[in-house]
Amino acid sequence: MSKYPVLYGYITPLSPRRRAGGEAVITYSKAFFSLYTISRPKLRFIIINLNININNVYRHITPLSPGEGAGVRLIIPLLLISLFTSCGIERNLKKGEQHLALGEYYDAAAQFKQAYSKTPPKERENRGKRALKMAYCYGKINSTPKAVAAYRNAIRYGQVSLDDRLAYARLLLKNGDYKQAGRELEVLVDSMPDNVLARNALRSARMAPQWKKEGSRYTVKRADAFNSRRADYSPMLFGDEYEQLYFTSTRNEARGDDLSGITGTKAGDIFVARKDDKGRWMKPEPIVSGLNTDYDEGACCFSTDGRDMYLTRCTTSPSAPRYAQIVVSPRADAAWGKAALLEITRDTLSSFAHPAISPDGQWLYFTSDMPGGMGGLDIWRVRITAAGLGGVENLGEPVNTPGNEEFPTFRPNGDLYFSSDGHPGMGGLDIFIASADPQTRRYRLSHPGYPLNSEGDDFGMTFEGPHNRGFFSSNRRDGRGFDHIYSFDNPEIVQTVKGWVYEMEGYELPAAQVYIVGSDGTNRKVGVKGDGSFEEVVKPGVDYLFMASCKGFLNHREELGVKSTDESKEHVLQFPLASITAPVLIDNIFYEFDKANLTPESTKALDELVKLLNENPNVTIELSAHCDYKGSMEYNKRLSQRRAEAVVAYLVGHGIARDRLTPVGYGKERPKTIRRKVAAKYPWLKEGDVLTEDFIHHLDAGKQEVCNQLNRRTEFTVLRTTYGMFDEKGQLKPPPAPPKEGSASRDTGSEIWIE
């Protein structure tokens, strides 16, 4: 039996069947169609059953002569091809619209491309409409050259609106074709004089070539230690020494086997790269602790104490559009746990993405398309409190525009970095810097120029501490639209403060916070790292006050006046905090031998104690003096009492109220208990050892003398922390008046007020 394939069926010789007039009849039915071919010399009919869905239509073909069989064999396949082409176009368009409704732009673009290719050139209107659909989808997946070509076809077929031409012109900017973009935009601005995006795009076309020509102090290099053949973006440095880099990647090692209908790649996962002992970056690895899922994860940041990771997750539904959400993953035992949804508002129809925590830890900044914005994606913020999240605030102008503002991040000095395609830039998303004026409390925007910015999308900054260097992501010069990670460095004269907060006689206090107040209006709070350190940029000509605070400890304050220099400089400050619950040793208090007279060498330590008491005006303390075991009990007690009173007399003479001080001489009643800091200095002592007379007698002579010196000491212990807080009737005194209206955080349109 011979078979002649025609599309999805086979033409098969069957039994003869006569039709009146010897004509060939093609019958299209709703469920199937049968093709009857009847010729005079040899009656045959062919039946092809195919599953299609069209209305009944009848077509008549003129009677066939014996020599016309070959013509029939040629005409019939062409008719079938035409029929199936029409059906295929409708099927492609239907699938394309379904994918588009779900935000699956990659799959939608493929369907619209097939529909466009199948549409005859003479159907100009249909070709133009399908080219426009293609252009929109290609633009969404960053296939800029394909999007530009598709828009040109749509324009050629006359199927574009002014908004479509604006989208085309903005893509020309992203493609680096500034001259053509300028020509398009000059016409558009005349037709759309009130359109902010059109006006800013025209400024971009005129300014971008000059930015590129002038350059900047930034140096940019592709960081291939982190990159793959797919997308790698949104880097974020982490760790006390910035020795870890977290980022999102769609590389083959990401979870799952399915390809995303949105991007055509695997869903993004969070990866981390770490430095080895020699400071070299090792191969990135996916986080395997349950943080990553089969959904898209990306654009992460960390709380100021490093205990929580905030990240974006895009859930998938086969029947609904994708919505981005912000989730939080806790860190325990050096591993990230499963992330839980962070409910910013009760809005379930908007996207929330790209979290960023302010340097003081009090605000969560994020990107959203929720109602109430200025158009497109805007940057919003919400206050983080002990009771949860406060109300959301739109940053308004000058940060947000009718375009898209995304990927907020912070430099430790408080500058907000974000990316926008609505401000004048070089094309696509450009990085902008929003610096808060300490006096007016408004943001001032600046464009860092080329090569930090390019004609492509540039976004996702992360900084190596206070220095103007780190990493960011960009899809510049990638024809597929994939993002990659780049390093940047901007050498600048910068002065920094490196500080350590630790307990007296102890170790670091990672739970401490440092308040910074400057004569220029600076007023912010920063956390410390795991080793109790912090690093902040300071400005020349500004006087600063630093106050370290930690629960269970007294505050400690340091002042710093910053002078102009010709080179970078680091200022080092120490913040030893005194415990409220344990005795605190006052180092370097010296008395004359066998007397209670203070020596001149004691002045520095005593002045520090005066400062400490002034910084903590609600505290009362016991001043205690101790002796070694030599001498009688009564003699040592009298001597130590006189020494404690000598210290109190010095403090009172320097302005400390007498009723805040209680002198006590313990003699040798309370031998010293060894704490961690002393144990680290003397390996033969252990934390918790008590330097009793019996303990000391079992040591050699040299160690005995060390122990005697440790026992001869002056300490203070906090007695109360409520001094001066109550009136004569025992009632709590009212707190200071709140700040005047306007000093708190508020949004006033173009003015962004910060605390």
C-alpha positions in Angstrom: 0.0 0.0 0.0 1.5 3.3 -1.1 1.4 6.4 1.3 1.8 10.0 0.4 2.3 12.1 3.6 0.5 15.4 3.6 1.0 17.4 6.8 -0.4 15.4 9.7 -2.2 12.6 7.7 -1.7 10.2 4.9 -3.3 10.0 1.5 -4.3 6.4 1.0 -5.9 4.7 -2.1 -9.4 3.5 -1.1 -12.4 1.9 -2.8 -14.0 3.8 -5.7 -17.0 5.9 -5.2 -18.8 7.8 -8.0 -20.0 11.3 -7.6 -22.4 12.9 -10.1 -20.7 14.8 -12.8 -17.3 13.2 -12.1 -16.2 16.2 -9.9 -13.9 16.4 -7.0 -15.5 17.7 -3.8 -13.7 18.9 -0.7 -15.9 18.8 2.3 -14.9 20.7 5.5 -16.9 19.5 8.6 -16.7 20.7 12.2 -15.1 17.5 13.6 -13.2 16.3 10.5 -13.1 16.7 6.8 -13.2 14.1 4.0 -11.5 14.7 0.7 -13.1 12.9 -2.3 -11.2 12.8 -5.6 -13.0 11.1 -8.4 -11.5 10.9 -11.9 -13.1 9.4 -15.0 -10.5 6.8 -16.0 -10.1 5.4 -12.5 -12.5 6.2 -9.7 -10.8 6.5 -6.5 -11.6 8.5 -3.3 -9.3 9.4 -0.6 -10.5 10.1 3.0 -8.3 12.0 5.4 -9.7 12.3 8.9 -8.1 15.1 10.9 -9.1 16.7 14.1 -9.9 20.3 13.3 -12.5 22.8 14.4 -14.1 24.9 11.7 -17.5 25.5 10.3 -18.9 23.5 7.4 -17.9 25.0 4.1 -18.2 23.5 0.7 -15.8 24.1 -2.2 -16.3 22.7 -5.8 -13.4 22.0 -8.1 -14.0 21.7 -11.8 -14.3 18.2 -13.3 -11.0 16.6 -13.8 -9.8 15.0 -17.1 -7.6 11.9 -17.1 -4.5 14.1 -17.5 -5.3 16.4 -14.7 -4.5 13.9 -11.9 -1.0 15.3 -11.4 -2.6 18.8 -11.0 -4.9 17.5 -8.4 -1.9 16.0 -6.5 -0.2 19.4 -6.6 -3.3 21.6 -5.7 -4.6 19.5 -2.9 -1.4 19.7 -0.7 -1.2 23.4 -1.3 -4.8 23.8 -0.2 -4.1 21.7 2.9 -1.0 23.7 3.7 -3.0 27.0 3.5 -5.7 25.6 5.7 -3.2 24.3 8.3 -1.2 27.5 8.2 -4.4 29.5 9.1 -5.1 27.1 11.9 -1.5 27.2 13.1 -1.5 31.0 13.3 -4.6 31.0 15.4 -3.1 28.4 17.7 0.2 30.4 18.0 -1.7 33.6 18.8 -3.9 31.9 21.4 -0.9 30.3 23.1 1.0 33.5 22.9 -1.7 35.5 24.6 -2.0 32.8 27.3 1.7 33.0 28.1 1.6 36.8 28.0 -1.2 36.9 30.5 0.9 34.8 32.9 4.0 37.0 32.4 5.8 34.2 30.5 7.4 36.5 28.0 10.0 34.1 26.6 7.3 31.5 25.7 5.0 34.2 24.5 7.7 35.7 22.2 8.3 32.3 20.6 4.6 31.9 19.8 4.2 35.4 18.4 7.3 34.9 16.3 5.8 31.7 14.8 2.6 33.5 14.1 4.4 36.4 12.5 6.5 34.1 10.3 3.3 32.3 9.1 1.5 35.5 8.3 1.7 36.4 4.5 3.4 39.7 3.8 0.3 41.0 2.1 -1.6 40.9 5.4 0.1 44.0 6.6 -2.1 44.8 9.5 -1.8 41.3 11.0 2.0 41.3 10.4 2.3 44.6 12.2 0.2 43.6 15.2 2.2 40.4 15.6 5.5 42.1 15.3 4.4 44.5 18.0 3.6 41.6 20.3 7.0 40.2 19.6 8.7 43.5 20.3 7.0 43.9 23.7 8.0 40.4 24.8 11.6 40.6 23.6 11.9 43.9 25.5 10.7 42.2 28.6 13.3 39.5 28.5 16.1 42.0 27.6 16.6 40.6 24.0 17.1 44.2 22.9 18.4 43.7 19.4 15.4 41.4 18.6 13.0 43.8 20.2 14.4 46.7 18.1 14.0 44.7 14.9 10.5 43.7 15.8 9.5 47.3 16.5 10.9 48.4 13.2 8.7 45.8 11.5 5.7 47.0 13.4 6.5 50.6 12.4 6.9 49.5 8.8 3.5 48.0 8.8 2.0 51.0 10.4 0.7 49.4 13.6 2.3 51.4 16.3 0.9 54.2 18.6 2.9 57.0 20.1 3.5 55.0 23.2 4.9 52.2 21.1 7.2 54.5 19.3 8.4 55.8 22.7 9.1 52.2 23.8 11.0 51.7 20.6 13.1 54.9 21.1 13.9 53.9 24.7 15.1 50.5 23.4 17.3 52.3 20.9 19.0 54.0 23.8 19.4 50.6 25.5 20.9 49.4 22.2 23.4 52.3 22.2 22.0 53.8 19.1 21.9 57.3 20.5 21.6 59.2 17.1 18.6 57.3 15.9 17.0 57.5 19.3 17.5 61.2 19.3 15.8 61.6 16.0 12.8 59.5 17.1 12.5 61.3 20.4 12.6 64.8 18.9 9.5 64.0 17.0 7.9 62.3 20.0 8.5 65.2 22.4 6.7 67.5 19.9 3.8 65.1 19.9 3.9 64.3 23.7 5.2 67.5 25.3 3.9 66.5 28.8 5.4 63.0 28.8 8.2 63.0 31.4 9.7 59.7 30.1 9.9 61.1 26.5 11.6 64.3 27.7 14.1 62.4 29.9 14.8 60.0 27.1 15.7 62.8 24.8 18.0 64.2 27.4 19.6 60.8 27.6 20.2 60.6 23.9 22.0 64.0 24.1 23.9 63.4 27.3 25.0 59.7 27.0 27.6 60.2 24.3 29.2 63.0 26.3 29.2 60.8 29.5 30.8 58.0 27.6 33.4 60.4 26.1 34.3 62.0 29.5 34.4 58.8 31.6 34.8 58.9 35.3 37.1 57.8 38.2 35.4 54.4 38.2 37.2 51.3 36.9 34.9 48.4 36.0 36.0 44.8 35.3 33.9 41.7 34.6 34.2 39.4 37.6 34.3 36.0 35.9 35.1 34.2 39.2 31.3 34.4 39.8 29.8 34.3 36.3 28.4 31.5 34.2 26.9 31.0 30.7 23.5 32.1 32.1 22.4 35.1 34.2 24.2 36.1 37.4 23.1 39.2 39.2 22.4 41.2 42.4 25.6 40.5 44.3 25.7 41.2 48.1 28.8 41.1 50.2 28.6 39.5 53.7 30.8 38.7 56.6 33.0 40.7 59.0 35.8 40.8 56.4 33.4 40.8 53.4 34.7 37.4 52.5 31.4 36.0 51.2 29.5 37.1 48.1 25.8 36.1 47.7 24.1 36.4 44.3 21.4 35.0 42.1 22.1 32.7 39.2 20.2 30.7 36.7 23.1 28.4 35.9 22.8 24.7 35.4 23.5 24.0 39.1 20.3 25.7 40.1 17.4 23.5 41.4 15.0 21.7 39.2 15.0 20.7 35.5 12.3 22.9 34.1 13.0 26.0 32.1 11.2 29.2 33.0 8.6 30.5 30.6 9.5 34.0 31.7 13.2 33.9 30.8 13.8 30.6 29.0 16.4 29.6 31.6 16.2 27.7 34.9 14.6 29.4 37.9 17.1 31.6 39.8 18.7 30.4 43.0 20.9 32.1 45.6 24.5 31.1 45.3 27.5 32.0 47.5 31.2 32.4 46.8 33.7 32.4 49.6 37.4 33.5 49.9 40.0 30.9 50.7 42.9 31.4 53.2 44.8 33.4 50.6 42.0 35.8 49.8 41.1 34.2 46.5 37.4 33.7 45.5 36.4 30.0 45.3 33.8 28.5 43.0 30.3 29.6 43.8 27.9 27.0 45.3 24.2 27.0 45.7 22.8 27.3 49.3 21.6 23.9 50.2 20.0 24.5 53.6 16.4 24.7 52.4 16.5 28.4 51.4 16.4 27.7 47.6 13.2 26.3 46.2 11.9 25.4 42.7 10.7 29.0 42.4 12.8 32.0 41.6 14.9 33.4 44.4 17.0 36.5 44.1 18.1 40.0 45.1 19.0 39.4 48.8 20.2 41.6 51.6 21.0 41.1 55.3 19.9 42.6 58.6 22.5 44.8 60.3 23.3 42.1 62.8 23.7 39.4 60.0 21.1 37.2 61.6 18.4 37.5 58.9 18.5 37.4 55.1 15.8 39.2 53.2 15.2 38.0 49.6 12.8 38.1 46.7 10.9 35.0 45.8 8.6 34.7 42.7 6.1 31.9 43.2 4.7 30.0 40.2 1.1 29.2 39.3 0.0 27.6 36.1 -3.2 29.7 36.0 -2.2 33.1 37.4 0.5 35.8 36.9 3.7 35.7 38.8 3.9 38.0 41.8 7.2 38.7 43.6 7.3 38.5 47.4 9.8 39.4 50.0 10.7 36.5 52.4 13.0 36.3 55.4 15.4 33.5 56.2 16.9 33.2 59.7 20.5 32.2 60.3 21.3 29.5 62.8 24.4 27.4 63.3 26.0 29.2 60.3 23.2 27.9 58.0 20.2 29.7 56.4 16.8 28.3 57.3 13.6 28.1 55.3 12.3 31.5 54.4 8.9 32.8 55.7 6.8 35.4 53.9 7.2 39.0 55.1 3.7 40.6 55.0 4.4 44.2 54.2 0.8 45.0 53.4 -2.4 43.0 52.8 -2.2 43.7 49.1 -2.0 40.3 47.4 -2.1 41.7 43.8 1.1 43.7 43.8 4.7 42.6 43.7 7.2 43.3 46.4 10.9 42.8 45.6 14.5 43.9 45.9 14.7 44.4 49.7 17.4 46.7 51.3 18.0 47.4 55.0 19.1 50.9 55.9 22.4 51.2 57.7 20.7 51.9 61.0 18.5 48.8 60.6 15.3 50.8 61.1 14.0 50.8 57.6 13.2 48.2 54.9 13.4 49.7 51.4 11.9 47.7 48.5 10.5 47.9 45.0 6.8 47.6 44.3 4.1 48.3 41.7 1.4 48.8 44.4 -1.2 51.5 43.9 -0.3 55.0 45.0 3.1 55.1 43.2 4.3 57.4 40.5 4.0 54.8 37.7 5.8 51.6 36.8 7.9 50.2 39.7 8.7 52.6 42.6 10.9 52.4 45.6 9.0 52.3 48.9 10.1 51.9 52.5 8.6 50.6 55.8 9.8 51.1 59.3 11.0 48.1 61.2 9.9 48.1 64.9 10.0 45.6 67.7 6.3 45.1 67.2 6.6 44.4 63.5 6.4 46.6 60.4 4.9 50.1 60.3 3.1 51.7 57.4 4.5 51.9 53.9 5.9 55.2 52.4 6.6 56.0 48.8 9.9 57.8 48.4 8.2 60.1 45.9 10.3 62.7 44.0 13.1 63.1 43.2 13.8 59.4 43.5 10.7 57.9 41.7 9.5 58.7 38.2 6.7 57.4 35.9 9.3 54.8 34.8 10.8 52.0 36.8 13.0 52.5 40.0 14.4 49.2 41.3 17.2 47.5 43.2 17.8 49.9 46.2 21.0 49.3 48.1 22.9 51.3 50.7 26.4 52.4 51.1 27.4 52.3 54.8 27.5 56.2 54.9 23.8 56.3 54.3 23.8 57.0 50.5 21.0 55.2 48.7 21.9 53.6 45.4 19.2 52.5 43.0 18.6 51.9 39.4 16.1 53.7 37.1 15.0 53.8 33.5 13.0 57.0 34.1 15.7 59.5 34.9 18.1 60.7 32.1 20.7 58.1 31.7 22.7 56.1 29.2 19.9 53.6 28.4 18.2 50.8 30.2 18.5 50.8 34.0 21.1 53.3 35.2 22.6 53.5 38.7 21.8 56.7 40.6 23.0 57.9 44.0 20.6 59.6 46.4 22.4 61.5 49.1 20.4 63.0 52.0 21.2 66.6 52.8 21.7 66.7 56.6 20.3 70.2 56.7 17.3 70.1 54.4 16.8 66.3 54.9 16.0 66.0 51.2 17.6 63.6 48.7 19.9 65.0 46.0 20.4 62.7 43.0 23.7 62.2 41.1 24.6 60.1 38.1 28.0 58.4 38.5 28.6 58.3 34.7 30.4 55.9 32.5 31.7 53.1 32.9 29.7 52.3 36.0 26.7 52.9 33.8 26.3 51.8 30.2 23.7 51.5 27.5 22.5 48.2 29.2 20.9 47.5 32.5 23.2 48.3 35.4 22.0 47.6 38.9 22.5 45.8 42.2 25.4 47.6 44.0 27.2 46.1 47.0 30.1 47.8 48.8 33.2 46.6 50.6 32.6 48.4 53.9 33.0 52.2 53.7 35.2 52.0 50.6 33.8 53.0 47.2 34.5 49.6 45.7 32.6 46.3 45.4 30.4 44.6 42.8 27.3 45.2 40.7 25.5 43.5 37.8 25.0 44.5 34.2 23.8 42.9 30.9 26.0 45.3 28.8 27.3 43.7 25.6 25.4 40.5 26.1 23.2 39.8 23.0 21.2 37.3 24.9 20.3 39.8 27.6 21.9 37.8 30.4 23.2 39.7 33.4 26.7 39.2 34.7 28.6 40.4 37.8 31.2 43.2 37.5 33.6 44.7 40.0 34.0 48.4 40.5 36.5 50.7 42.2 36.5 54.4 42.6 39.7 55.5 44.4 38.9 58.5 46.5 40.3 60.4 49.5 38.2 59.1 52.3 38.5 59.3 56.0 37.0 56.6 58.1 36.4 55.7 61.8 37.3 52.2 62.8 35.8 51.5 66.2 35.6 48.5 68.6 32.9 48.0 71.2 33.8 45.6 74.0 33.2 44.9 77.7 35.8 46.0 80.2 37.9 43.1 81.2 36.1 41.0 78.5 35.5 40.5 74.9 33.6 42.0 72.0 29.9 43.0 72.3 28.3 42.1 68.9 24.9 43.2 70.2 26.1 46.8 70.7 24.9 49.8 68.7 26.7 53.1 68.1 24.9 56.4 67.7 26.7 59.0 65.5 25.9 62.7 65.7 27.7 65.3 63.6 27.8 69.1 63.5 26.6 68.9 59.9 23.3 67.4 61.0 24.3 63.7 60.8 22.2 61.6 63.2 22.2 57.9 62.7 22.6 54.6 64.5 24.8 51.7 63.2 25.3 48.2 64.4 28.6 46.4 65.0 30.0 43.3 63.4 30.5 39.9 65.1 33.9 41.1 66.4 32.3 44.2 67.9 33.8 46.5 65.3 32.3 49.1 63.0 33.6 51.3 60.2 32.1 54.6 59.1 33.0 57.3 56.6 33.4 60.7 58.2 33.6 64.1 56.5 36.4 66.7 56.9 35.4 69.8 58.8 32.7 68.0 60.9 32.8 67.4 64.6 31.4 64.0 65.6 30.0 62.4 68.8 30.0 58.6 69.0 28.0 56.9 71.7 28.2 53.1 72.1 25.4 51.4 73.9 24.5 47.8 74.8 21.9 46.3 77.1 23.4 45.4 80.5 26.2 47.9 80.1 26.8 51.6 80.6 27.2 53.9 77.7 30.5 55.1 76.4 31.1 58.3 74.4 33.9 59.4 72.2 34.3 62.7 70.3 36.2 63.3 67.0 37.0 66.4 65.0 37.8 65.6 61.4 40.3 67.8 59.6 41.0 67.9 55.9 43.9 65.7 54.6 45.6 65.1 51.3 45.3 61.3 51.6 42.9 58.7 53.0 43.0 58.3 56.8 41.6 55.9 59.3 40.7 57.1 62.8 40.6 54.4 65.5 38.3 54.6 68.5 37.8 52.3 71.5 34.5 51.8 73.3 35.0 49.7 76.5 31.6 49.3 78.2 31.2 48.8 81.9 28.9 46.1 83.1 25.9 47.0 85.2 25.8 43.7 87.0 29.5 42.9 87.7 32.4 44.8 89.3 34.4 46.8 86.8 38.2 47.2 87.2 39.6 50.7 86.9 42.9 50.2 85.3 46.0 52.3 86.2 44.9 53.6 89.6 48.1 54.0 91.6 48.7 55.0 95.3 51.8 55.9 97.2 53.3 52.9 98.9 51.3 52.0 102.1 49.3 55.2 101.7 46.0 56.4 100.3 47.5 59.2 98.3 46.8 59.0 94.5 49.9 59.3 92.3 49.9 61.6 89.2 49.8 58.6 86.9 46.2 57.9 88.1 44.8 61.1 86.7 44.1 59.7 83.2 42.1 56.7 84.5 40.2 58.9 87.0 39.3 61.4 84.3 37.9 58.6 82.2 35.7 57.6 85.1 34.5 61.2 85.4 33.6 61.1 81.8 31.8 57.8 82.2 29.7 59.1 85.0 28.8 62.2 83.1 27.7 60.1 80.1 25.5 58.0 82.4 23.9 60.6 84.7 21.3 58.2 86.2 23.9 55.9 87.6 25.2 55.6 91.2 28.2 53.4 91.9 30.1 51.8 94.7 33.9 52.6 94.7 35.7 49.7 96.2 39.4 49.3 97.0 41.1 46.0 97.6 44.5 44.8 99.0 46.6 41.7 98.7 46.8 39.1 101.5 49.9 40.7 103.1 49.3 42.5 106.4 46.6 42.1 108.9 42.9 42.0 108.1 42.1 45.3 110.0 45.1 47.2 108.6 44.3 46.3 105.0 40.6 47.2 105.5 41.4 50.7 106.9 44.0 51.3 104.1 41.6 50.2 101.4 38.8 52.4 102.9 41.0 55.5 102.8 42.0 54.7 99.2 38.4 54.4 98.1 37.6 57.7 99.8 40.5 59.3 98.0 39.0 58.3 94.6 35.6 59.6 95.6 37.2 62.9 96.7 38.8 63.2 93.2 35.5 62.5 91.5 33.5 65.0 93.6 36.2 67.6 93.0 35.5 67.1 89.2 31.8 67.7 89.4 30.3 64.4 90.3 27.5 64.5 92.9 28.6 63.0 96.3 25.4 61.1 96.7 26.1 59.1 93.5 29.3 57.7 95.1 29.7 55.1 97.9 33.3 54.3 99.0 34.0 50.9 100.5 37.3 49.4 101.5 37.3 45.6 101.4 40.9 45.0 102.3 41.6 41.3 101.4 38.0 40.1 102.0 37.2 39.8 98.3 40.1 38.3 96.3 39.9 38.8 92.5 38.0 36.3 90.3 39.7 35.8 87.0 37.7 36.7 83.9 38.3 35.9 80.2 40.5 38.8 79.3 43.0 38.1 82.2 43.0 34.4 81.5 43.9 35.1 77.9 46.9 37.2 79.1 48.1 34.6 81.7 47.7 31.1 80.3 48.4 29.5 83.7 45.2 31.2 85.0 41.7 29.9 84.1 38.5 31.9 83.9 36.8 31.6 87.2 39.9 31.1 89.3 39.7 33.0 92.7 43.0 34.4 93.8 42.8 33.4 97.5 45.8 33.2 99.8 45.8 29.4 99.5 45.6 29.5 95.7 48.6 31.9 95.5 50.7 29.9 97.9 50.8 27.0 95.5 52.4 29.1 92.7 56.0 30.0 92.2 57.3 33.3 93.3 56.9 35.1 90.0 53.3 34.0 89.6 52.6 34.9 93.2 53.6 38.5 92.6 51.4 38.7 89.5 48.4 37.5 91.6 49.2 39.9 94.4 49.2 42.8 91.8 45.8 41.5 90.4 44.3 41.5 94.0 45.5 45.1 94.6 42.9 46.9 92.6 40.2 49.6 92.6 36.8 48.7 91.1 33.4 50.2 90.8 30.0 48.4 90.8 26.8 50.0 89.5 24.2 50.3 92.4 21.3 52.1 90.7 20.4 53.2 87.2 17.5 55.5 88.2 19.3 58.4 90.0 17.5 61.7 89.4 14.6 60.1 87.6 12.1 60.6 90.4 10.8 63.7 92.1 10.6 64.4 95.9 7.2 62.6 96.0 8.6 59.5 94.4 6.9 60.2 91.0 8.7 59.6 87.8 9.8 62.8 86.2 8.3 63.6 82.8 10.5 62.7 79.8 12.0 65.5 77.7 9.6 67.2 75.3 9.3 65.4 71.9 10.9 67.0 68.8 9.1 69.8 67.1 6.8 68.9 64.2 8.9 68.3 61.1 11.9 66.6 62.8 10.4 63.2 62.5 10.4 61.1 59.4 7.7 62.1 56.9 7.1 62.2 53.1 6.3 65.6 51.7 6.3 64.9 48.0 9.5 66.1 46.6 11.1 66.3 50.1 12.2 63.0 51.7 12.6 63.5 55.4 14.8 61.0 57.2 15.9 60.5 60.7 
